[in-house]
Amino acid sequence: MNLFSIFMKGGFLMWPILLCSVIGLTVIIDRYIVLRKTKINIPAFTVRIRGLIKKRDISGAISHCMEEKSPVANIIRKGLKKYRLGHERVKEAIENAGRQEVSKLEKGLSVLATIAGIAPLLGFLGTVTGMIQAFMTIEDLAGSANPSDLAGGIWEALTTTAFGLIVGIPALAFYNYFLSAVKKTVGDMETVANDVVDVMQDSSTTADDVEEEIELDL
């Protein structure tokens, strides 16, 4: 007996489980591709941006962020565009961009979590309905049913639970993996953003001190 035959004997609830598996696989592939693109060399990126900001080469820093094409680079780029409007506007722009990037990273994860919970439950439901049918068979046979009369119905009922767990367990594992990856990326964004804002403030303070010294000398 092949897998397709086993699937068909599982009953109508096998189709919702199959749909869950297709949706879950689609989300997993999409999130894997997206999160893989977010990986950059954070220390090297931070050093490069710090150096450009200290040189007051804001256009160069923005260009470097555009080359990286990652959530971390995107929020810094949007903050740097508000550089001339003051530090508060920079921080506000970075915070708004950060929320947008986190929303993009978490897209689809709720669906994956739902599938991880629903697929096994659908399997258990299929098993319960199958067992009900098995006991109805016993009743129809007036209690004279032999094991062979029930074995087929019982293993068909348990098939839905097996398929539900096959779909639900990987979905849960990938959900936790992606959630951990998103948290790490968010942590990187916060670290780099705070560092960039501090460098901007230090650079601005240094520039103001130099201007005051020039005025005093004059």
C-alpha positions as CSV (number, residue, x, y, z in Angstrom):
1,M,0.0,0.0,0.0
2,N,1.5,3.3,-1.1
3,L,1.3,6.7,0.6
4,F,-1.5,8.0,-1.6
5,S,-3.7,5.0,-0.7
6,I,-3.0,5.5,3.0
7,F,-3.9,9.2,2.6
8,M,-7.2,8.4,0.9
9,K,-8.2,6.0,3.6
10,G,-7.6,8.7,6.3
11,G,-10.9,10.4,5.5
12,F,-12.0,13.8,4.5
13,L,-10.0,15.5,7.3
14,M,-6.8,14.5,5.5
15,W,-7.5,17.3,3.0
16,P,-7.4,20.2,5.5
17,I,-4.2,18.7,6.9
18,L,-2.8,18.6,3.4
19,L,-3.8,22.2,2.9
20,C,-2.0,23.1,6.2
21,S,1.1,21.4,5.0
22,V,1.1,23.3,1.7
23,I,0.6,26.7,3.4
24,G,3.1,25.9,6.1
25,L,5.8,24.9,3.5
26,T,5.1,28.1,1.5
27,V,5.6,30.2,4.6
28,I,8.7,28.3,5.7
29,I,10.4,28.8,2.3
30,D,9.4,32.5,2.1
31,R,10.7,33.3,5.7
32,Y,13.9,31.3,5.1
33,I,14.7,33.4,2.0
34,V,13.8,36.7,3.7
35,L,15.7,36.0,6.9
36,R,18.7,34.7,5.0
37,K,19.0,38.1,3.2
38,T,19.0,39.9,6.6
39,K,22.4,38.5,7.6
40,I,25.2,40.9,7.4
41,N,28.5,41.5,9.1
42,I,27.3,43.7,11.9
43,P,30.7,44.7,13.4
44,A,32.1,45.6,9.9
45,F,28.9,47.5,9.0
46,T,29.0,49.4,12.3
47,V,32.6,50.4,12.0
48,R,32.1,51.6,8.4
49,I,29.0,53.7,9.3
50,R,30.8,55.2,12.4
51,G,33.7,56.2,10.3
52,L,31.6,57.9,7.6
53,I,29.5,59.8,10.2
54,K,32.6,61.0,12.0
55,K,33.8,62.3,8.7
56,R,30.4,63.9,8.2
57,D,30.0,62.0,5.0
58,I,26.3,61.3,5.4
59,S,25.7,60.7,1.7
60,G,28.4,58.1,1.7
61,A,26.8,56.4,4.8
62,I,23.4,56.4,3.1
63,S,25.0,54.9,-0.1
64,H,26.7,52.2,2.0
65,C,23.3,51.4,3.7
66,M,21.7,51.1,0.2
67,E,24.4,48.6,-0.8
68,E,23.8,46.3,2.2
69,K,20.0,45.9,1.6
70,S,19.2,44.5,5.1
71,P,16.7,45.6,7.8
72,V,19.6,47.0,9.9
73,A,20.9,49.0,7.0
74,N,17.4,50.2,6.1
75,I,16.6,51.7,9.5
76,I,20.0,53.5,9.6
77,R,19.5,54.8,6.1
78,K,16.1,56.2,7.0
79,G,17.5,57.8,10.1
80,L,20.5,59.3,8.2
81,K,18.1,61.0,5.8
82,K,16.8,63.1,8.7
83,Y,20.3,64.0,9.9
84,R,20.0,67.7,9.2
85,L,16.7,67.9,11.1
86,G,18.3,67.0,14.4
87,H,18.8,64.0,16.6
88,E,15.2,63.7,17.8
89,R,14.0,63.4,14.2
90,V,16.7,60.9,13.5
91,K,15.7,58.8,16.5
92,E,12.0,59.0,15.5
93,A,12.8,58.0,11.9
94,I,14.9,55.0,13.1
95,E,12.1,53.9,15.6
96,N,9.4,54.1,12.9
97,A,11.6,52.3,10.4
98,G,12.4,49.6,13.0
99,R,8.7,48.9,13.6
100,Q,8.2,48.5,9.9
101,E,11.1,46.2,9.5
102,V,10.1,44.0,12.5
103,S,6.6,43.8,11.0
104,K,8.1,42.6,7.7
105,L,10.3,40.0,9.5
106,E,7.3,38.6,11.5
107,K,5.0,38.4,8.5
108,G,3.6,34.9,8.2
109,L,4.9,33.6,11.5
110,S,1.4,33.8,13.1
111,V,0.2,31.6,10.2
112,L,2.9,29.1,10.9
113,A,2.1,29.0,14.6
114,T,-1.5,28.5,13.8
115,I,-0.7,25.6,11.5
116,A,1.5,24.0,14.2
117,G,-1.4,24.0,16.5
118,I,-4.3,23.2,14.1
119,A,-2.7,20.3,12.1
120,P,-2.3,17.9,15.1
121,L,-5.8,18.9,16.4
122,L,-7.3,18.0,13.0
123,G,-5.5,14.7,13.2
124,F,-6.9,14.0,16.6
125,L,-10.4,15.0,15.4
126,G,-10.0,12.5,12.6
127,T,-9.0,9.8,15.0
128,V,-12.0,10.6,17.3
129,T,-14.5,10.4,14.4
130,G,-12.9,7.2,13.2
131,M,-13.2,5.6,16.6
132,I,-16.8,6.7,16.8
133,Q,-17.4,4.9,13.5
134,A,-15.6,1.8,14.8
135,F,-17.8,1.7,17.9
136,M,-20.9,2.2,15.7
137,T,-19.7,-0.9,13.7
138,I,-19.6,-2.9,17.0
139,E,-23.1,-1.7,17.8
140,D,-24.4,-2.7,14.3
141,L,-22.9,-6.1,14.7
142,A,-24.6,-6.6,18.0
143,G,-21.3,-7.0,19.8
144,S,-20.2,-9.9,17.7
145,A,-17.5,-8.0,15.8
146,N,-14.2,-9.7,15.6
147,P,-10.8,-7.8,15.6
148,S,-10.5,-7.9,11.8
149,D,-13.8,-6.0,11.5
150,L,-12.3,-3.2,13.6
151,A,-8.6,-3.2,12.8
152,G,-9.1,-1.5,9.4
153,G,-11.2,1.3,10.8
154,I,-9.0,1.9,13.8
155,W,-5.7,2.2,11.8
156,E,-7.4,4.4,9.3
157,A,-8.6,6.6,12.2
158,L,-5.0,6.8,13.6
159,T,-3.7,7.8,10.2
160,T,-5.0,11.3,10.5
161,T,-3.2,11.8,13.8
162,A,0.0,10.6,12.3
163,F,-0.3,13.0,9.3
164,G,-1.3,15.9,11.6
165,L,1.8,15.4,13.8
166,I,4.0,15.1,10.7
167,V,2.8,18.5,9.6
168,G,2.6,20.1,13.0
169,I,5.9,19.2,14.5
170,P,8.1,20.7,11.7
171,A,5.9,23.7,11.6
172,L,6.4,24.3,15.3
173,A,10.2,23.7,15.0
174,F,10.5,26.2,12.1
175,Y,8.3,28.7,13.9
176,N,10.6,28.7,17.0
177,Y,13.7,28.9,14.7
178,F,12.3,31.9,12.8
179,L,11.2,33.6,16.0
180,S,14.7,33.3,17.4
181,A,16.2,34.6,14.1
182,V,13.9,37.6,14.2
183,K,14.7,38.4,17.9
184,K,18.4,38.3,17.0
185,T,17.9,40.6,14.0
186,V,15.9,43.0,16.2
187,G,18.7,43.0,18.8
188,D,21.2,43.8,16.1
189,M,19.0,46.7,14.9
190,E,18.8,48.2,18.3
191,T,22.5,47.9,19.0
192,V,23.5,49.5,15.7
193,A,20.8,52.2,15.9
194,N,21.9,53.2,19.4
195,D,25.5,53.2,18.4
196,V,24.8,55.4,15.3
197,V,22.8,57.9,17.4
198,D,25.5,58.1,19.9
199,V,28.1,58.8,17.2
200,M,25.9,61.5,15.7
201,Q,25.6,63.2,19.1
202,D,29.3,63.0,19.8
203,S,30.1,64.4,16.3
204,S,27.6,67.2,16.8
205,T,29.0,68.1,20.2
206,T,32.6,68.1,19.0
207,A,31.6,70.3,16.1
208,D,29.8,72.8,18.4
209,D,32.9,72.9,20.7
210,V,35.2,73.6,17.8
211,E,32.9,76.5,16.6
212,E,32.8,78.0,20.1
213,E,36.6,77.9,20.4
214,I,36.9,79.6,17.0
215,E,34.5,82.3,18.1
216,L,36.4,82.8,21.4
217,D,39.7,83.1,19.6
218,L,38.2,85.7,17.3
